[in-house]
Amino acid sequence: MSWTGRGERGGWGIALVASVAVLGLSGCSNLGYYWQSVSGHLHMLNATRTVDDWLGDAQTPARLKSRLALSQRIRSFAVTDLKLPDNPSYRRYADLQRSAVVWNVVAAPELSLTLKTWCFPVAGCVGYRGYFSEPAARQEAEQLKAQGLETSVYGVPAYSTLGWSNWAGGDPLLNTFIAYPEGELARLIFHELAHQVAYAKDDTMFNESFATAVERLGSQRWLATEASAEARSAYAVFDGRRQQFRALAQATRRELSAIYEEKPALAQTGRAQLASKSIAIGRFQADYAQLKTSWGGFAGYDPWVLRANNASFAAQAAYDELVPGFEALFEREDRNWLRFYDAVNRLARLPKEERHKALQSPLKTAEKTEITHG
């Protein structure tokens, strides 16, 4: 994910708060939100040490040393094989003593899969709001519920500052994900670095789908060329479940979208939509129960399914919806990473509707958006 709490060490955090005020965002609620972003990011950065320091410290547990060494092999692979940025990001580590770095709040109306958006000075408008405090995130969610919105709060293991913090040490490795299985650790690092390559303002779906495509393509290559047979086998099991779950969630999103597209002319039509929505989500939960049985009882998605609503379905769409288009673009660019990134950046400069249309009709993208060479 990308997230824009960009406060850094020393005077940078103060400068950011000052710039917020200049931009007219100095109301109590906004200033409070930006202050928690700045102070939370500063606290994280102040907890970091270079990976070399951790590796050279006799007090560092052997398991952590092994994971940090693996992370640096993945980091080097990202540069040499995937042509991702070679900079300070993911060369420092911090133990935050908590399970997530931030908690995101997402919200959507009762009969819509359109996420509420929040706008920020640099990143533009995004479909989530991040908090370094879980209680603060849940308080925000309760306030949105009081406005009639459906909400979801979820912990995030990492976020990207889009390259803006590289001068101060970059985005760090964290305890929230360092113990991930090898394939998952590679995916996450590739995903977050991808946000430093291309970013379209006000377009969460484009940004997250692009990063997801990079993580998928990159991890496939890492596993095929660098990982052990054991790591490949473990990843195949985990990723197989993920793909099945995402396919089920996507099918339910499409069913819900069809229900919501029926324009209610009368109050009873709205009630009918709510009833159809309830049936669709019930069917999703029943189908998930069958999947879970086929997985031998693996329960990793249980919390998500239990709380499934418009907000959670819409948030998931941001990471999935345009991925096939990006993967097709990668193939059209002859699997050349630099050409692929150039093509993505050209798409990012197009109007939002046009870039989405291009990615949703991948076979015609080259003609319609002039992203071919020559």
C-alpha positions in Angstrom: 0.0 0.0 0.0 1.0 3.6 -0.3 0.5 6.0 2.6 1.5 9.5 3.0 2.6 10.2 6.6 5.8 11.9 5.5 7.2 13.5 8.7 10.9 12.8 9.0 13.7 13.5 11.5 14.1 16.9 13.2 12.9 20.0 11.4 11.2 18.1 8.6 8.3 17.1 10.8 7.9 20.7 11.9 8.1 21.9 8.3 5.3 19.5 7.3 3.0 20.7 10.0 3.7 24.3 8.9 2.9 23.4 5.3 -0.4 21.8 6.4 -1.4 25.1 8.0 -0.4 27.1 4.9 -2.5 24.7 2.8 -5.5 25.6 4.9 -5.7 22.3 6.7 -5.1 23.6 10.2 -8.5 23.0 11.6 -8.4 21.0 14.9 -9.4 17.7 13.4 -7.1 18.0 10.4 -4.1 19.3 12.4 -4.6 16.5 15.0 -4.6 13.9 12.2 -1.5 15.3 10.5 0.3 15.5 13.9 -0.3 11.9 14.6 1.0 11.1 11.1 4.2 13.1 11.7 4.8 11.9 15.2 4.1 8.3 14.4 6.4 8.3 11.4 9.1 10.0 13.4 8.8 7.4 16.1 9.2 4.7 13.6 12.3 6.2 12.0 13.9 6.9 15.3 13.6 3.1 16.1 15.5 2.1 13.0 19.1 0.9 12.7 20.9 -0.2 9.6 20.7 -3.9 8.8 24.5 -4.1 9.1 24.2 -2.9 12.7 21.6 -5.5 13.5 23.7 -8.3 11.9 26.8 -7.2 13.8 25.1 -7.0 17.1 25.7 -10.1 19.3 22.3 -9.5 21.0 20.3 -9.9 17.7 18.6 -13.3 17.7 19.9 -15.7 15.1 16.4 -16.1 13.5 16.2 -12.3 13.0 19.7 -12.2 11.6 18.7 -14.9 9.1 15.6 -13.0 8.0 17.4 -9.7 7.7 20.1 -11.3 5.5 17.3 -12.8 3.3 15.7 -9.4 3.1 18.9 -7.9 1.7 19.2 -10.7 -0.9 15.6 -9.9 -2.0 16.5 -6.1 -2.0 19.4 -6.7 -4.3 17.4 -8.9 -6.6 14.8 -6.1 -6.8 17.5 -3.8 -8.2 19.4 -6.2 -10.5 16.5 -8.3 -11.9 13.3 -6.2 -11.5 15.0 -2.8 -12.1 13.3 -1.3 -9.0 15.0 1.7 -7.3 18.4 1.3 -5.8 18.1 3.6 -2.8 18.2 3.4 1.1 14.7 1.9 1.4 14.6 -1.5 3.1 18.2 -1.3 4.3 17.2 -0.4 7.9 15.1 -2.3 10.4 13.0 -1.5 13.4 11.0 -3.5 15.9 7.9 -1.5 16.7 6.6 -3.9 19.4 3.2 -4.1 17.7 1.5 -6.2 15.0 0.9 -3.4 12.4 2.6 -0.2 11.5 -0.7 1.6 10.8 -4.4 0.8 10.8 -6.4 1.8 7.8 -10.0 3.0 7.9 -12.1 2.5 4.8 -15.8 3.4 4.3 -18.5 3.0 1.7 -22.3 3.7 1.5 -24.9 1.0 2.3 -25.7 0.5 -1.4 -22.5 1.3 -3.1 -19.0 -0.1 -3.6 -17.5 3.4 -4.0 -15.1 4.2 -1.2 -15.1 7.4 0.7 -12.0 9.4 -0.1 -9.7 11.6 1.9 -7.4 14.2 0.3 -3.8 15.0 1.3 -1.5 17.8 0.2 1.0 15.7 -1.9 -0.6 12.3 -2.5 -3.9 13.6 -3.6 -7.2 11.7 -2.8 -7.1 8.1 -1.6 -9.7 5.6 -0.5 -8.4 5.1 3.1 -7.1 6.9 6.1 -4.2 5.6 8.1 -3.6 5.9 11.9 -0.6 4.9 13.9 -3.0 4.1 16.8 -5.6 1.3 16.4 -8.0 3.0 19.0 -7.9 6.2 17.0 -8.7 4.3 13.7 -11.6 2.6 15.4 -12.9 5.9 16.8 -12.8 7.3 13.2 -14.7 4.3 12.0 -17.4 4.7 14.6 -17.8 8.4 13.6 -18.3 7.3 9.9 -20.8 4.6 11.0 -22.8 7.3 12.7 -23.0 9.0 9.3 -24.6 5.9 7.8 -21.5 4.4 6.2 -20.2 0.9 6.3 -16.6 0.7 7.6 -13.6 -1.6 7.9 -10.5 -1.2 10.0 -7.5 -3.3 9.2 -3.8 -3.5 10.2 -1.2 -2.7 7.6 2.3 -4.3 7.9 4.1 -1.6 5.7 3.5 1.6 3.8 5.4 3.6 1.2 6.4 7.2 1.4 6.8 7.1 -2.4 10.5 7.7 -2.2 10.2 11.0 -0.3 12.0 9.7 2.8 15.0 8.2 1.1 17.2 11.1 2.1 16.4 10.2 5.8 17.0 6.5 5.5 14.1 5.4 3.4 11.2 3.1 4.2 12.3 0.5 6.7 12.0 -3.2 7.2 9.7 -3.8 10.2 8.9 -6.6 12.7 5.4 -6.5 11.3 6.5 -8.4 8.2 10.1 -9.6 8.6 9.0 -13.1 9.7 6.8 -13.6 6.6 7.5 -16.7 4.6 10.1 -16.1 1.9 7.8 -15.7 -1.0 5.5 -13.3 1.0 8.5 -11.2 2.2 9.7 -10.8 -1.4 6.1 -9.9 -2.5 5.9 -7.1 0.1 9.2 -5.6 -0.6 8.6 -5.6 -4.4 5.1 -4.1 -3.9 6.3 -1.2 -1.7 9.2 -0.4 -4.0 6.9 -0.3 -7.0 5.1 2.7 -5.4 8.4 4.6 -5.9 8.4 3.9 -9.6 4.9 5.1 -10.7 2.2 7.0 -8.9 -1.0 8.5 -10.3 -2.5 11.1 -8.0 -6.1 10.5 -6.9 -6.2 6.9 -8.2 -5.8 4.3 -5.5 -6.9 1.5 -7.8 -4.3 2.3 -10.4 -1.5 2.6 -7.9 -2.3 -0.5 -5.9 -3.1 -2.7 -8.9 0.3 -1.7 -10.4 2.2 -2.5 -7.3 0.3 -5.8 -7.0 1.2 -6.7 -10.5 4.9 -6.0 -9.8 4.8 -8.1 -6.6 3.2 -11.0 -8.4 5.5 -10.9 -11.4 8.6 -10.3 -9.3 7.9 -13.0 -6.7 7.3 -15.5 -9.5 10.8 -14.7 -10.8 12.4 -14.8 -7.4 10.9 -18.1 -6.5 11.8 -19.6 -9.9 15.5 -18.5 -9.8 16.5 -17.8 -6.1 14.3 -19.7 -3.7 14.6 -23.3 -2.4 12.2 -26.0 -3.4 10.7 -25.9 0.1 10.1 -22.1 -0.2 8.4 -22.6 -3.6 6.2 -25.4 -2.2 5.1 -23.3 0.8 4.4 -20.3 -1.5 2.3 -22.4 -3.9 0.0 -23.6 -1.1 -0.4 -20.1 0.4 -0.8 -18.3 -3.0 -3.3 -21.0 -4.2 -5.5 -20.2 -1.2 -5.2 -16.5 -1.8 -6.1 -16.7 -5.5 -9.1 -18.8 -4.7 -10.3 -16.4 -2.1 -9.7 -13.4 -4.3 -11.7 -15.0 -7.1 -14.6 -15.6 -4.7 -14.5 -12.1 -3.4 -14.3 -10.7 -7.0 -17.3 -12.7 -8.0 -19.2 -11.3 -5.0 -18.2 -7.8 -5.8 -19.6 -8.1 -9.3 -22.8 -9.5 -8.0 -23.1 -6.6 -5.5 -22.3 -4.1 -8.2 -25.1 -5.5 -10.4 -27.5 -5.2 -7.4 -26.5 -1.5 -6.7 -26.7 -0.5 -10.4 -30.5 -1.0 -10.2 -31.7 2.5 -9.7 -34.3 2.5 -7.0 -37.3 4.6 -8.0 -39.3 3.7 -4.9 -38.4 3.0 -1.2 -39.4 -0.6 -1.6 -36.8 -1.0 -4.4 -34.1 0.1 -2.0 -35.4 -2.5 0.5 -35.2 -5.1 -2.3 -31.6 -4.1 -3.0 -30.8 -4.6 0.7 -32.4 -8.0 0.7 -30.5 -9.0 -2.4 -27.3 -7.7 -0.9 -27.9 -9.8 2.2 -28.4 -12.9 0.1 -25.2 -12.2 -1.9 -23.0 -11.8 1.2 -24.6 -14.9 2.8 -23.8 -16.9 -0.3 -20.2 -15.5 -0.2 -19.8 -16.7 3.4 -21.3 -20.1 2.6 -19.0 -20.5 -0.4 -16.0 -19.5 1.7 -16.9 -22.2 4.3 -16.6 -24.7 1.5 -13.3 -23.3 0.4 -12.1 -23.5 4.0 -13.0 -27.2 4.2 -11.0 -27.8 1.0 -8.0 -26.1 2.6 -8.1 -28.5 5.5 -9.6 -25.9 7.9 -7.1 -23.0 7.2 -8.8 -20.1 8.9 -6.7 -17.1 7.9 -9.5 -15.3 6.1 -12.1 -15.9 8.8 -12.0 -12.3 10.4 -12.3 -10.7 6.9 -15.3 -12.9 6.0 -17.0 -12.4 9.3 -17.0 -8.6 8.9 -17.4 -8.5 5.1 -19.3 -5.4 3.9 -19.2 -2.8 1.1 -16.1 -1.1 2.6 -14.0 -4.3 2.7 -15.1 -5.5 -0.7 -14.3 -2.1 -2.3 -10.9 -1.9 -0.6 -10.0 -5.3 -1.9 -11.0 -4.2 -5.4 -8.3 -1.5 -5.4 -5.6 -4.3 -5.2 -7.1 -6.6 -7.8 -9.2 -4.9 -10.4 -6.6 -3.6 -12.9 -3.9 -6.3 -12.3 -4.7 -8.3 -15.4 -4.3 -5.2 -17.5 -0.9 -4.5 -16.0 0.2 -8.1 -16.5 -0.8 -7.9 -20.2 1.1 -4.7 -20.6 4.2 -6.3 -19.1 3.9 -9.1 -21.8 3.4 -6.5 -24.6 6.6 -4.8 -23.5 8.4 -8.2 -23.9 8.8 -8.6 -20.2 11.3 -5.8 -20.2 11.0 -4.1 -16.8 12.2 -0.6 -17.8 10.0 -0.5 -20.8 7.1 -1.7 -18.7 7.7 1.1 -16.1 7.9 3.7 -18.8 4.6 2.5 -20.3 3.0 2.6 -16.8 4.2 6.1 -16.2 2.8 7.2 -19.6 -0.6 5.7 -18.5 -0.3 7.6 -15.2 -0.2 10.9 -17.0 -3.5 10.1 -18.8 -6.9 11.2 -17.4 -8.1 8.6 -14.8 -11.0 7.4 -16.9 -8.8 6.9 -20.0 -6.1 5.0 -18.1 -8.7 2.7 -16.5 -10.3 2.0 -19.8 -7.0 1.2 -21.3 -6.1 -1.3 -18.6 -9.6 -2.9 -18.7 -9.2 -3.5 -22.5 -5.6 -4.6 -22.5 -5.6 -5.9 -26.1 -6.4 -2.4 -27.3 -4.3 -0.4 -24.9 -1.4 0.1 -27.2 -3.5 1.6 -29.9 -5.7 3.8 -27.8 -3.2 5.3 -25.4 -0.1 5.5 -27.7 2.1 3.7 -25.2 3.9 1.6 -27.8 7.5 2.5 -28.9 8.6 4.2 -32.0 
